[in-house]
Amino acid sequence: MQLYVVGAGPAGAGAAYALGRAGFRPIVLEAQERLAAKPCGKGIPLLRDVPFPIPKEVVLNEIKYVATWLDGEPLFKYGGEEGYIVDKADLLEHVFAEAGAEVSFGSKYNVRSGTARVNGEVVEVKAGVFAGGFAYYDGERIPVVQYLLKGPLKDVSYETIEVHFDTEIMGYYYVFPHGEDVEVGVGGFAKPQRLWAMLDKFVERDARLRGSVIAKESSAVSVGGVRLGYVRGLPKAGEAAGYVMPLTGEGNRPAAVSGYLAGKALAEGRDPLEAQRRSPITRGVELQRRLLEWTKSMEVRERREVIASLPPEVHAEIALGTFRIPYMLAKLISRPGLMLKVALKLLRG
Ligand SMILES: Cc1cc2nc3c(=O)[nH]c(=O)nc-3n(C[C@H](O)[C@H](O)[C@H](O)COP(=O)(O)OP(=O)(O)OC[C@H]3O[C@@H](n4cnc5c(N)ncnc54)[C@H](O)[C@@H]3O)c2cc1C
């Protein structure tokens, strides 16, 4: 039987890659006319989980540091894990080619009829993976808005990603290199108009960034945690199933992993939902979601205090969703009160 993958984003790439390795030749249905049309910062902060090789040619920047600020004050600079900023379209193209998958552009899968148009013909999609992204997610979503700045910019480090926490909107500004250019954005619990106004101020305040905007874009990100299910018999994967880290909005790696797990299980005749549910990436998303709930319940002052008190190693475990709990608690030993609160949140929900 012909297998299909709906959506040619990272989740679709993960699914196609797993199916390709198992000897299938999936057809990938992509509604848009090109890859990576959806706005994205193109960061992959943790490489070891990514289920397909990332060739050097698609890497725009190698990231060695994360530098953080809290409500305008410098917090720390940390160099724990190596990450990449990638040319997302090139990466996806490479993965689909490696998978031996055919990508059919302008092929919107019709959820009502279960059909799509491929090479001028209507096909019935009977089996495969659904990876259509945030629009099909029924949990909480927040807006993210971003500017592309023409570089190279003086005093911007091209091997660092900057995270500027804003405790008012429970979100953060980011400054990501993008080859020689720079992407600056903000995501959080606020309306897009407010985020644009905040981003304008942020760029205006920073002499490094001011006056270089060449493009703007915005979209949404699913932060409600994992919600597994089916769309007309196709198991959901990626952001459609909530595979985004709720605190950071990181979706490329979680989506790719989830798509891969769903595709592999399908190829092996196992339950794709169960395969995703039992994975470490699900644990990472779920624990972040718990911490997001906790953060939401805090007064701004407490939120500020908690963020400021966590050592960089603990920030990294949380941000990457790796959550080595004994290691994290050991790092918090000098702050027993906070250690207890974190332990209770992570272990008991
Ligand atoms: C502004 C912004 C910046 C971000 N920056 C980062 C970042 O730096 N790092 C990171 O890890 N994450 C980032 N994210 C999140 C990340 O982009 C997504 O979580 C990730 O792309 C999700 O992958 P996916 O494959 O599940 O969905 P998508 O990438 O959304 O792919 C879904 C695909 O399905 C297609 N599609 C939709 N409906 C249909 C249909 N009916 N038929 C056929 N095709 C369909 C879409 O056109 C799309 O190509 C960012 C998000 C935003 C909004």
The ligand as a MOL file (V3000), in Angstrom:
LIG
                    3D

  0  0  0     0  0            999 V3000
M  V30 BEGIN CTAB
M  V30 COUNTS 53 58 0 0 0
M  V30 BEGIN ATOM
M  V30 1 C 8.6310 32.5990 14.6130 0
M  V30 2 C 8.9880 31.1930 15.0420 0
M  V30 3 C 10.3210 30.8840 15.3080 0
M  V30 4 C 10.6490 29.5640 15.6720 0
M  V30 5 N 11.9490 29.2700 15.8740 0
M  V30 6 C 12.3050 28.0040 16.1910 0
M  V30 7 C 13.6660 27.6520 16.3530 0
M  V30 8 O 14.5780 28.4610 16.1890 0
M  V30 9 N 13.9760 26.3700 16.6950 0
M  V30 10 C 12.9930 25.4260 16.8490 0
M  V30 11 O 13.3260 24.2740 17.1630 0
M  V30 12 N 11.6970 25.7150 16.6600 0
M  V30 13 C 11.3260 26.9770 16.3270 0
M  V30 14 N 10.0110 27.2610 16.1090 0
M  V30 15 C 9.0270 26.1590 16.1310 0
M  V30 16 C 9.1790 25.2970 14.8680 0
M  V30 17 O 9.2080 26.1160 13.7270 0
M  V30 18 C 8.0050 24.3070 14.7160 0
M  V30 19 O 7.6560 23.7760 15.9670 0
M  V30 20 C 8.3610 23.1600 13.7770 0
M  V30 21 O 8.5520 23.6370 12.4640 0
M  V30 22 C 7.2210 22.1290 13.7730 0
M  V30 23 O 7.4780 21.1380 12.8140 0
M  V30 24 P 6.2670 20.3110 12.1580 0
M  V30 25 O 6.8740 19.5050 11.0760 0
M  V30 26 O 5.4980 19.6210 13.1960 0
M  V30 27 O 5.2970 21.4230 11.5560 0
M  V30 28 P 5.5940 22.5170 10.4140 0
M  V30 29 O 7.0120 22.8880 10.3640 0
M  V30 30 O 4.5720 23.5710 10.6260 0
M  V30 31 O 5.2810 21.7170 9.0910 0
M  V30 32 C 3.9660 21.3810 8.7200 0
M  V30 33 C 3.8840 21.3950 7.2040 0
M  V30 34 O 2.6140 20.8770 6.8280 0
M  V30 35 C 2.1140 21.6580 5.7650 0
M  V30 36 N 0.6640 21.4910 5.7810 0
M  V30 37 C -0.2220 22.0070 6.6600 0
M  V30 38 N -1.4580 21.5790 6.3860 0
M  V30 39 C -1.3570 20.7590 5.3210 0
M  V30 40 C -2.2880 20.0020 4.5650 0
M  V30 41 N -3.6060 19.9980 4.8570 0
M  V30 42 N -1.8420 19.2740 3.5170 0
M  V30 43 C -0.5230 19.2720 3.2000 0
M  V30 44 N 0.4000 19.9800 3.8740 0
M  V30 45 C -0.0160 20.7000 4.9270 0
M  V30 46 C 2.5920 23.0660 6.0730 0
M  V30 47 O 2.6260 23.8670 4.8990 0
M  V30 48 C 3.9790 22.7970 6.6250 0
M  V30 49 O 4.9770 22.7960 5.6280 0
M  V30 50 C 9.6360 28.5710 15.7720 0
M  V30 51 C 8.3050 28.9030 15.5360 0
M  V30 52 C 7.9800 30.1990 15.1720 0
M  V30 53 C 6.5400 30.5300 14.8960 0
M  V30 END ATOM
M  V30 BEGIN BOND
M  V30 1 1 1 2
M  V30 2 1 2 3
M  V30 3 2 2 52
M  V30 4 2 3 4
M  V30 5 1 4 5
M  V30 6 1 4 50
M  V30 7 2 5 6
M  V30 8 1 6 7
M  V30 9 1 6 13
M  V30 10 2 7 8
M  V30 11 1 7 9
M  V30 12 1 9 10
M  V30 13 2 10 11
M  V30 14 1 10 12
M  V30 15 2 12 13
M  V30 16 1 13 14
M  V30 17 1 14 15
M  V30 18 1 14 50
M  V30 19 1 15 16
M  V30 20 1 16 17
M  V30 21 1 16 18
M  V30 22 1 18 19
M  V30 23 1 18 20
M  V30 24 1 20 21
M  V30 25 1 20 22
M  V30 26 1 22 23
M  V30 27 1 23 24
M  V30 28 2 24 25
M  V30 29 1 24 26
M  V30 30 1 24 27
M  V30 31 1 27 28
M  V30 32 2 28 29
M  V30 33 1 28 30
M  V30 34 1 28 31
M  V30 35 1 31 32
M  V30 36 1 32 33
M  V30 37 1 33 34
M  V30 38 1 33 48
M  V30 39 1 34 35
M  V30 40 1 35 36
M  V30 41 1 35 46
M  V30 42 1 36 37
M  V30 43 1 36 45
M  V30 44 2 37 38
M  V30 45 1 38 39
M  V30 46 1 39 40
M  V30 47 2 39 45
M  V30 48 1 40 41
M  V30 49 2 40 42
M  V30 50 1 42 43
M  V30 51 2 43 44
M  V30 52 1 44 45
M  V30 53 1 46 47
M  V30 54 1 46 48
M  V30 55 1 48 49
M  V30 56 2 50 51
M  V30 57 1 51 52
M  V30 58 1 52 53
M  V30 END BOND
M  V30 END CTAB
M  END
